[in-house]
Amino acid sequence: MSHILKNKVLDDFILWSNLKNGDERSFSLLFEKYYRDLINYGNSLCPFAEKVQDCIQDVFADIWLYRASLLDNVIVKAYLLSSVRKRIARLHERDYIFKKTTTTDVLEFLFDFSIENALVEDEVTAERVLHLNKLLNDLPGRQKEALYLRYHQGLSVDQIAELLEVNYQSANNLLHRGLLSLRKEWKGSIPLLILIYSGLL
Amino acid sequence: MQKRNNYTEIEDFLADESFQLWILSKIDEQGWEEWTLENLQRAKLVEDARLLLLAMRVPDSKLSSSQVHEALQLTWQRIEQREALSQETLKIKRLRTIRYWGTGIAAAILVGLFSAWFFKNDILPHDNIVTYNELVEENNEGLVEQTNNTEKSQTITLSDGSSVLLQPNSKLSYPKIFTGNERKVYLSGEGFFEISKNPKKPFFVYANEIVTRVVGTSFRIKAYPDQQNVEVLVRTGKVRVKSNDMVRSVENEEIILLPNQAVRFARKDFVFNKITNITADPILVNSVTNIEQLSFEFTDIPVAQILETIEQAYLVDIDFPNDKLKDCRLTTSLSDQPLAEKLKIICKSIGNDTNYEMNGNQIVITTSGCN
């Protein structure tokens, strides 16, 4: 498992350094590998699908055109997600030119988590999951975004901190606070025994 | 793998890819189920994590790989546009085409085209030009080429029955037999096309910087390498014209032409001008060819006369038994048909035992007369 993960990262490193040296194929491979993830993330920051596509294509165009000045040893996925976020933020700034905002704080995470219905076998679980889902979606946008980046895009806390432009501790808090408040509410309402048995079906 | 023994928080589980795989895809490669059952406290944590994962679903992206591929091509186009802007001084234009390899992996193939700036051509800027030779080289279907060096037009019949009337100083490359789902030919100079109908296999004419797409119609294309404009004029049916993907165009617009409409593409400015009234355009009026002036609507006309019209239109020789067809008259409409189709219809109308054979521009009709 960690072996696979390492390979994946290694691949990215190789593709990235080939790209830096002008290899178009590596560029295309990275594009195809991450385009869907980026669209998914972009759409949760901006409701206009076409603008999101534009932003992502611009990010890649920039990477190619300024490849000579790219850093080595970049975690490609984190870099891409972060670049897309910045682009979309810039778009926002332009649209809201009268609000004097200069940070990416203006971005609101619009995404709602849904439920893995197909994997919920019994009613008790279904109810719990539904409840949890509602609690999750009621979290502040930034906490939701942190959770999304951590558990769906697989970024580390470090990378999330960098992407959201906060320090490590704050990023950790965002993640932790989200789950903590969740757990408080939900522990009160769920008998432990049911949890154990329903979990081992 | 043993690091999971130290997991104390839900977060530890959520971030574990193999755990996610087990919960969401039911792929238990590392014995999570067994491991969970070992310890009650652990089982509780696992269940919490499981419920959370189930409640935190992110729908899969619905993009197909062709959509991703399309986005990639758009990105390359974007890059080229920006490169072109910033490298104006270098005067280097690259043409990129992206091809899929068997594995489905896209590979960008770079064709570097170094414009011959030293031989500055006064007519056209070099970086937007597509030549016939480039187009033909791109194709790997094993093309045959016909060049018309004579002073009269020549008729070419393609494997699908379509005919092309090739003007002097023009050439056409085409596959001996059309295979696959597209019919592609390449033109330099001028030709009048009559395409046999086949909506399943669209017909493409590549000529200089533009591509003309039809399913079955007749139209004329004028695309000489040393002229400033490319023209497409439609006689029957519907024709789509757009610029070739090989060249950068700011807006990749598609022009749709109906009968007696034309488009003139200015190669220098890369602009399409649609002409809806062709009779008011002196250039188009003057270049009308024989075939376009002739009517193929026949009402009770002697067969000999019909065949004569065909001879004039396609500049072919038709040999037929005059005495046997002396009293044969036909009423038919042949306007929208390629040469081979016209002959077929005529033969069928005359009688069952009537056939034709075509050899270059020599056509022989055999018959025992009309019934």
Chai-1 contact restraints between the chains, C-beta under 6 A:
chainA,res_idxA,chainB,res_idxB,connection_type,confidence,min_distance_angstrom,max_distance_angstrom,comment,restraint_id
A,M1,B,S18,contact,1.0,0.0,6.0,A-B,restraint_1
A,E24,B,A108,contact,1.0,0.0,6.0,A-B,restraint_2
A,R25,B,A107,contact,1.0,0.0,6.0,A-B,restraint_3
A,S28,B,L72,contact,1.0,0.0,6.0,A-B,restraint_4
A,S28,B,A106,contact,1.0,0.0,6.0,A-B,restraint_5
A,S28,B,A108,contact,1.0,0.0,6.0,A-B,restraint_6
A,F31,B,L72,contact,1.0,0.0,6.0,A-B,restraint_7
A,E32,B,V68,contact,1.0,0.0,6.0,A-B,restraint_8
A,Y35,B,V68,contact,1.0,0.0,6.0,A-B,restraint_9
A,Y35,B,A71,contact,1.0,0.0,6.0,A-B,restraint_10
A,R36,B,S61,contact,1.0,0.0,6.0,A-B,restraint_11
A,R36,B,L63,contact,1.0,0.0,6.0,A-B,restraint_12
A,I39,B,S61,contact,1.0,0.0,6.0,A-B,restraint_13
A,N40,B,S61,contact,1.0,0.0,6.0,A-B,restraint_14
A,Q57,B,L74,contact,1.0,0.0,6.0,A-B,restraint_15
A,Q57,B,T75,contact,1.0,0.0,6.0,A-B,restraint_16
A,Q57,B,R78,contact,1.0,0.0,6.0,A-B,restraint_17
A,F60,B,T75,contact,1.0,0.0,6.0,A-B,restraint_18
A,A61,B,T75,contact,1.0,0.0,6.0,A-B,restraint_19
A,A61,B,R78,contact,1.0,0.0,6.0,A-B,restraint_20
A,A61,B,I79,contact,1.0,0.0,6.0,A-B,restraint_21
A,W64,B,I79,contact,1.0,0.0,6.0,A-B,restraint_22
A,F113,B,M56,contact,1.0,0.0,6.0,A-B,restraint_23
A,S114,B,R57,contact,1.0,0.0,6.0,A-B,restraint_24
A,I115,B,A55,contact,1.0,0.0,6.0,A-B,restraint_25
A,I115,B,R57,contact,1.0,0.0,6.0,A-B,restraint_26
A,E116,B,L54,contact,1.0,0.0,6.0,A-B,restraint_27
A,E116,B,R57,contact,1.0,0.0,6.0,A-B,restraint_28
A,L119,B,L54,contact,1.0,0.0,6.0,A-B,restraint_29
A,R128,B,L51,contact,1.0,0.0,6.0,A-B,restraint_30
A,V129,B,L51,contact,1.0,0.0,6.0,A-B,restraint_31
A,V129,B,L54,contact,1.0,0.0,6.0,A-B,restraint_32
A,V129,B,A55,contact,1.0,0.0,6.0,A-B,restraint_33
A,L132,B,L51,contact,1.0,0.0,6.0,A-B,restraint_34
A,L132,B,A55,contact,1.0,0.0,6.0,A-B,restraint_35
A,N133,B,A55,contact,1.0,0.0,6.0,A-B,restraint_36
A,L136,B,A55,contact,1.0,0.0,6.0,A-B,restraint_37
A,Y151,B,L14,contact,1.0,0.0,6.0,A-B,restraint_38
A,H152,B,V58,contact,1.0,0.0,6.0,A-B,restraint_39
A,L195,B,E47,contact,1.0,0.0,6.0,A-B,restraint_40
A,I196,B,A43,contact,1.0,0.0,6.0,A-B,restraint_41
A,I196,B,K44,contact,1.0,0.0,6.0,A-B,restraint_42
A,G199,B,E47,contact,1.0,0.0,6.0,A-B,restraint_43
